[in-house]
Amino acid sequence: LQEPSNKRVRPLARVTSLANLISPVRNGAVRRFGQTIQSFTLRGDSKSPSCAQKACSRSAAPTPPKRRNSVLWSEMLDVNMKESLSTKEIKRQEAIYEMSRGEQDLIEDLKLARKAYHDPMLKLSIMSEEELTHIFGDLDSYIPLHEDLLASLGEATKPDGTVEQIGPILVKWLPRLHAYKGYCSNQLAAKALLDQKKQDRRVQDFLQRCLESPFSRKLDLWSFLDIPRSRLVKYPLLLKEILRHTPKDHPDIQILEEAITIIQGVLSDINLKKGESECQYYIDKLEYLDEKQKDPRIEGSKALLCHGELKNKNGHKLYVFLFQDILVLTRPVTRNERQSYQVYRQPIPVQELLLEDLQDGDVKMGGSFRGAFGNSDKAKNIFRVRFQDPSLGQSHTLQANDIFHKQQWVNCIRTAVAPFQRSAAAAELQELPELSEEAEENSPPAGRQPGITDMELDENTPEGGSVLDSEEAKGCKTHRTLPGHRKTREKQLSSKRKETLV
């Protein structure tokens, strides 16, 4: 038996999509489902699904990055030339060639930063000209600076590829690197603005496309902007490498030593200027909840010794700044896409700061409630800072991410506090002979036990100061209890104090 011939049957060969088999309905969910299925069309060719997947993966693969030529100087020499040079001379020429090649790479990167990033973003109005100037600075103005060194090295190169003397060229050229003071000082603000602009969808999309392009060598924009700074750091290493392979009777010896001194002085000046700029950058971002928190030592700071994120005893994240004369605890806040730092509690002047290095498990972190009922919250990598006078402000128990960062903080704070401790100890030793023992015993300082000095309070842990300081403190107690040996102890203390100052 056959079905009636008037029934219309659609041949399967004409069905090009599974979505065509679904009758149109008014249900929106089913309609969307049909639209989803429609994207998966049935292919009538002979390709298997595995082949199709391989083709897709090949087309989606990123373009391989562009690689630079890394040929050594010795690889470009013929056999006869290699045999005529000593091993030490070949290494010396290798180091000189590495410097020359690095200058050429730097020039290419500076030009690339302008051509591939700055100019397109300006032309497409992805960033304003003012924003781009703030981020890129006067980057392309340094191209002629490095081209001059490259040209001088080229003129000094003989037809056989060797350079006889490089010292006079470097001594004349290196002082010009002072031009990088402004660029390096602006890097912190430039990086902050670039990170802020990355929140823009257009900026993010443009930078991502550049990152996937072969010219970028898998480097992001900031890597190109930071290349001059990293190049500056390499100059002393390159000069020392050239000097190490230069014979002692070579005329370059003394001149290269002079060049190393010059570049170290240049880097020291740049670091000093950069440190002042970084310090002022964070000072401008401080917000005060109370006028009492403002301290002239903050505004007058020229150096930022250490800064970073720490946690307090309650587990709250704090951002701590150790300026040259004062320690400031803050809470990072963001308002109108601008990050600032809200000053937390009262800043502690370094002159009045006491540091206590705590052992793991001495304090339970996470707040009083959790600390009362849980024994698993014993803190690690902790230390405490407080005022010498408890009435001026509360103490702060701080936790670092790991032992390395904790030790960095502890060492940095000790270095900042040490000059004030030595001066206070020296002043106390000068005043002790004039004090009356009876008055000292009958009227001890408020908040202290009789006979205990500031230094003894600060020496709760062996790492808080030197053994010599603790002996001086013990000597102070002996001086008070044994008046018959006053002159002998004074001579001993004065000799030890001279050793401390030395």
C-alpha positions in Angstrom: 0.0 0.0 0.0 1.2 3.5 -0.8 0.4 6.8 0.7 -1.8 9.3 -1.3 0.2 11.0 -3.9 -1.2 14.4 -3.1 1.0 14.6 0.1 3.9 16.9 -0.5 7.3 15.5 0.5 10.4 17.6 0.6 13.5 15.8 -0.6 16.2 15.4 1.9 18.9 16.7 -0.6 17.3 20.2 -0.5 17.5 20.5 3.2 20.6 22.6 3.9 20.0 23.3 7.5 18.5 21.6 10.5 16.6 24.8 11.2 14.5 24.3 8.0 13.0 21.1 9.5 11.5 23.1 12.4 8.2 24.7 11.6 7.9 28.4 12.4 6.4 29.0 15.8 5.6 32.0 17.8 7.5 30.9 20.9 10.6 33.1 21.2 12.7 30.5 23.0 12.2 28.0 20.3 12.8 30.6 17.6 16.2 31.5 19.2 17.0 27.9 19.4 16.3 27.5 15.7 18.5 30.5 14.9 21.3 28.9 16.9 21.0 25.6 15.1 20.9 27.4 11.7 24.5 28.4 12.1 25.6 24.8 11.9 25.0 24.0 8.2 25.4 20.5 6.8 28.3 20.4 4.3 27.9 18.2 1.2 31.6 18.1 0.4 33.9 15.2 1.2 35.7 16.9 4.1 35.4 15.0 7.4 34.6 16.9 10.7 38.2 16.4 11.9 39.6 18.1 8.8 37.2 21.0 9.3 38.4 21.4 12.9 42.0 21.4 11.7 41.3 24.1 9.1 39.6 26.3 11.7 42.5 25.9 14.1 45.0 26.8 11.5 43.1 29.9 10.5 42.7 31.0 14.1 46.3 30.6 15.0 48.1 33.8 15.8 50.7 35.1 13.4 54.2 34.1 14.6 56.2 37.0 16.1 58.9 38.8 14.3 62.3 37.7 15.4 65.5 39.7 15.4 68.8 38.7 14.0 70.9 37.3 16.9 74.1 36.6 14.9 77.3 36.9 17.0 80.2 39.1 15.8 82.5 36.0 15.5 80.0 34.2 13.3 80.5 36.9 10.6 84.3 36.5 10.4 86.1 34.3 8.0 88.4 31.5 9.2 91.6 33.4 8.6 90.4 36.4 10.6 89.5 34.2 13.5 92.9 32.6 13.6 94.6 36.0 13.6 92.8 37.2 16.8 93.2 36.0 20.3 90.3 34.6 22.3 90.3 37.6 24.6 90.2 40.0 21.7 87.3 38.2 20.1 85.3 38.4 23.3 86.2 42.2 23.5 84.9 42.7 20.0 81.8 40.6 20.8 81.0 43.0 23.7 81.5 46.1 21.5 79.3 44.6 18.8 76.6 43.8 21.4 76.6 47.5 22.4 76.3 48.6 18.8 73.6 46.1 18.0 71.7 47.1 21.1 71.7 50.7 20.0 70.3 49.7 16.6 67.5 47.7 18.2 66.7 50.6 20.6 66.3 53.0 17.6 64.0 50.6 15.8 61.8 50.2 18.9 61.6 53.9 19.5 60.5 54.4 15.9 58.1 51.5 16.1 56.4 53.0 19.2 55.7 56.2 17.3 54.7 54.5 14.0 52.6 51.6 15.3 51.0 53.0 18.5 51.2 56.8 18.9 50.3 57.9 15.4 47.4 55.4 14.7 45.8 56.1 18.1 46.0 59.8 17.4 44.6 59.5 13.8 41.8 57.2 14.9 41.0 59.5 17.9 41.4 56.6 20.3 43.2 58.9 22.6 43.6 62.7 22.7 46.9 64.3 21.8 47.3 65.5 25.4 46.9 61.9 26.7 49.3 60.5 24.2 51.9 63.2 25.0 51.5 62.3 28.7 52.0 58.6 28.1 54.7 58.7 25.4 56.5 61.8 26.5 59.2 63.1 24.2 60.2 59.6 23.2 61.1 60.1 19.6 63.4 62.9 20.5 65.9 60.4 21.9 66.3 58.7 18.5 69.0 61.2 17.2 70.8 60.8 20.6 71.3 57.0 20.0 71.9 57.5 16.2 74.9 59.7 17.1 76.5 56.9 19.2 75.8 54.4 16.5 77.3 56.6 13.8 80.4 57.2 16.0 80.8 53.4 16.5 80.5 52.9 12.7 83.2 55.4 12.0 85.5 53.7 14.5 85.0 50.3 12.9 87.8 49.2 10.6 87.2 47.4 7.3 87.8 44.0 9.0 85.0 44.7 11.5 87.1 45.4 14.6 87.1 48.5 16.8 90.5 49.6 18.1 89.4 52.1 20.8 85.9 52.8 22.1 86.7 54.7 25.4 86.9 58.2 24.0 83.6 57.8 22.1 81.8 56.7 25.3 83.3 59.4 27.6 82.1 62.1 25.2 78.6 60.6 24.6 77.5 59.2 28.0 76.9 62.6 29.7 74.1 63.2 27.1 72.0 60.5 28.8 71.0 63.1 31.4 68.3 63.9 28.9 66.4 60.9 30.2 65.7 62.5 33.6 62.3 63.9 32.6 61.2 60.8 30.8 62.1 58.4 33.6 60.5 60.7 36.2 57.2 60.7 34.3 57.0 56.9 34.0 54.9 56.3 37.1 52.2 58.8 36.0 52.4 57.6 32.4 51.8 54.0 33.5 48.9 55.0 35.7 47.2 56.9 32.9 47.8 54.0 30.4 46.2 51.5 32.9 43.3 53.9 33.3 42.8 54.2 29.5 42.9 50.4 29.1 39.4 50.4 30.7 38.2 52.0 27.4 36.9 49.3 25.0 38.5 51.0 21.9 41.9 51.3 23.6 41.8 47.7 24.8 40.8 46.4 21.4 43.5 48.4 19.6 46.3 47.3 22.0 45.1 43.7 21.8 45.3 43.8 18.0 48.8 45.2 18.1 49.8 42.5 20.6 48.7 39.8 18.2 50.5 41.4 15.3 54.0 40.1 14.3 55.7 43.4 14.7 55.1 43.5 18.5 57.2 40.4 19.2 54.6 39.5 21.9 55.4 42.8 23.8 52.7 45.1 25.0 52.8 48.9 24.7 54.3 49.4 28.1 57.2 47.1 27.3 58.1 49.4 24.4 57.8 52.5 26.6 60.0 50.9 29.2 62.7 49.9 26.8 64.8 53.1 27.3 64.9 52.7 31.1 66.0 49.0 30.8 68.6 50.1 28.2 70.1 52.7 30.7 70.5 49.9 33.3 72.5 47.8 30.8 75.2 50.4 30.0 77.3 49.7 33.1 77.1 46.0 32.5 78.2 46.4 28.9 81.1 48.7 29.8 82.3 46.4 32.5 82.1 43.5 30.0 84.2 45.4 27.5 86.7 46.4 30.3 87.0 42.8 31.5 88.2 41.6 28.1 90.5 44.6 27.4 94.2 43.9 27.9 95.9 45.8 30.7 98.3 47.6 28.4 95.5 48.8 26.1 94.9 52.6 26.0 91.2 52.0 26.6 91.7 50.7 30.2 91.7 54.1 32.1 89.2 55.7 29.7 86.7 52.8 30.2 87.0 53.1 34.0 86.2 56.8 33.6 83.2 55.9 31.4 81.9 53.5 34.0 82.1 56.3 36.6 80.3 58.7 34.3 77.4 56.3 33.6 77.0 55.4 37.3 76.8 59.1 38.1 74.2 59.6 35.4 72.1 56.7 36.7 72.4 58.0 40.2 71.1 61.4 39.2 68.2 59.9 37.2 67.2 57.6 40.1 67.3 60.6 42.5 65.1 62.6 40.2 62.8 59.7 39.6 62.5 59.0 43.3 61.5 62.6 44.0 58.9 62.5 41.3 57.5 59.2 42.6 57.4 60.6 46.1 55.5 63.7 45.0 53.1 61.6 42.9 51.9 59.6 45.9 51.8 62.7 48.2 49.4 64.3 45.8 47.1 61.3 46.0 46.8 61.3 49.8 43.4 62.2 51.3 43.1 63.3 54.9 40.0 62.6 57.0 41.2 64.8 59.8 43.4 67.9 59.8 45.4 66.4 62.7 46.6 63.7 60.3 48.5 66.3 58.2 52.1 66.5 59.0 54.6 68.9 57.4 57.1 66.0 57.2 54.8 64.4 54.6 54.7 67.4 52.3 58.4 68.0 52.7 59.4 64.4 51.8 61.8 64.0 48.9 62.3 60.2 49.1 60.0 57.3 49.3 61.9 54.5 51.0 59.3 51.7 50.7 55.7 51.3 49.9 53.3 48.5 49.2 50.2 46.6 50.3 49.9 45.0 53.8 47.1 43.7 55.9 46.2 44.8 59.4 45.1 42.6 62.3 41.5 42.5 61.1 42.5 41.4 57.6 41.8 44.7 55.9 44.1 45.7 53.1 46.2 48.8 53.7 48.7 50.6 51.5 51.6 51.7 53.5 54.2 54.4 52.6 57.5 54.8 54.4 58.7 58.3 53.5 62.2 59.5 54.6 60.8 61.0 57.9 57.3 59.5 58.5 55.3 56.3 58.1 51.8 56.7 56.6 49.1 54.0 56.6 46.4 54.4 54.0 43.3 52.7 52.5 43.2 52.7 48.7 40.0 54.2 47.3 38.7 54.9 43.8 36.6 57.9 42.9 35.6 58.9 39.4 38.1 56.4 38.0 40.9 58.1 39.9 42.7 56.2 42.6 43.7 57.9 45.8 44.9 56.9 49.2 42.9 57.7 52.3 45.1 58.3 55.3 44.3 55.7 58.0 44.9 56.6 61.7 47.7 58.9 62.7 50.9 58.9 60.7 54.0 57.9 62.8 57.1 60.0 62.5 60.2 57.9 62.1 61.8 59.7 65.0 59.0 58.4 67.3 58.6 55.0 65.6 59.2 51.7 67.4 59.4 48.4 65.4 58.6 45.0 66.8 59.5 41.9 64.8 56.8 39.3 65.7 57.2 35.5 65.3 54.7 33.4 63.3 51.7 32.6 65.5 52.2 35.4 68.1 49.0 37.1 66.8 45.7 35.7 65.5 44.5 37.6 62.5 41.0 38.0 61.3 39.4 40.1 64.0 38.5 39.5 67.6 35.4 37.4 66.9 37.3 34.9 64.7 40.3 35.1 66.9 38.3 34.1 69.9 36.8 31.0 68.4 39.4 29.8 65.8 42.9 28.6 66.3 43.6 28.2 62.6 44.1 31.9 62.0 47.6 32.2 63.5 49.3 34.9 61.4 52.6 34.6 59.6 55.0 37.2 58.3 53.9 39.8 60.8 55.5 42.8 62.5 54.2 45.7 64.7 54.8 49.5 64.5 53.8 52.0 67.2 54.6 55.3 68.8 57.2 55.4 71.5 54.6 57.3 73.5 51.3 55.2 73.4 49.2 58.3 74.1 50.0 59.7 70.6 48.4 56.9 68.6 47.6 53.2 68.5 49.9 50.4 67.4 49.5 48.5 64.1 50.1 44.8 63.6 50.9 44.4 59.9 51.1 41.2 57.8 53.1 40.9 54.5 52.4 38.4 51.7 55.5 36.3 52.4 58.7 36.2 54.4 60.6 38.0 51.7 58.4 41.1 51.7 58.2 41.1 55.5 62.0 41.1 55.7 62.1 44.0 53.1 59.8 46.1 55.3 61.6 45.3 58.5 65.0 46.1 57.1 63.8 49.3 55.5 62.1 50.5 58.7 65.2 49.7 60.7 67.4 51.6 58.3 65.1 54.6 58.6 65.0 54.5 62.4 68.7 53.8 63.0 70.0 57.4 62.7 67.4 58.6 65.3 68.2 55.8 67.7 71.9 56.5 67.6 71.4 60.2 68.2 69.0 59.5 71.0 71.4 57.1 72.6 74.3 59.6 72.3 72.1 62.3 73.9 71.1 60.1 76.7 74.7 59.1 77.5 75.6 62.8 77.7 72.8 63.6 80.1 73.1 60.6 82.4 76.0 61.8 84.6 74.1 65.0 85.4 71.0 63.1 86.7 70.4 62.5 90.3 70.0 58.8 91.2 67.5 59.6 93.9 65.3 61.6 91.5 65.6 58.9 88.8 64.4 56.2 91.2 61.6 58.2 92.8 60.1 59.8 89.7 60.4 57.3 86.8 58.9 58.3 83.4 55.2 57.8 82.9 54.2 54.5 81.5 57.6 52.9 82.2 59.0 50.7 84.8 61.7 52.2 87.0 65.2 52.0 85.5 64.1 51.0 82.0 65.2 53.2 79.1 63.7 53.8 75.7 66.3 51.6 74.2 65.4 48.7 76.4 61.8 49.0 75.5 62.7 48.9 71.8 64.9 45.8 72.3 62.1 43.3 72.9 63.6 41.1 70.2 67.2 40.4 69.5 66.9 41.7 66.0 65.7 45.1 67.1 69.2 46.6 67.4 72.9 45.7 67.8 74.5 43.9 70.7 76.5 47.0 71.5 73.3 49.0 71.9 71.9 46.5 74.4 75.1 46.6 76.4 74.9 50.3 76.6 71.4 50.0 78.0 72.6 47.5 80.6 75.5 49.9 81.4 73.0 52.6 82.1 71.2 50.4 84.7 74.6 49.5 86.3 75.5 53.2 86.4 72.4 53.9 88.4 72.7 51.1 90.9 76.5 51.3 91.6 77.4 55.0 92.2 80.8 54.0 93.4 81.9 52.9 90.0 80.6 56.0 88.2 83.8 57.2 86.7 84.9 53.8 85.5 81.5 53.2 83.8 81.6 56.7 82.2 84.9 55.9 80.6 83.7 52.6 79.3 80.5 54.1 78.0 82.3 56.9 76.2 84.6 54.5 74.5 81.7 52.3 73.4 79.8 55.3 72.2 82.8 56.3 70.0 82.7 52.7 68.6 79.0 53.1 67.8 79.5 56.4 66.0 82.3 54.9 63.9 
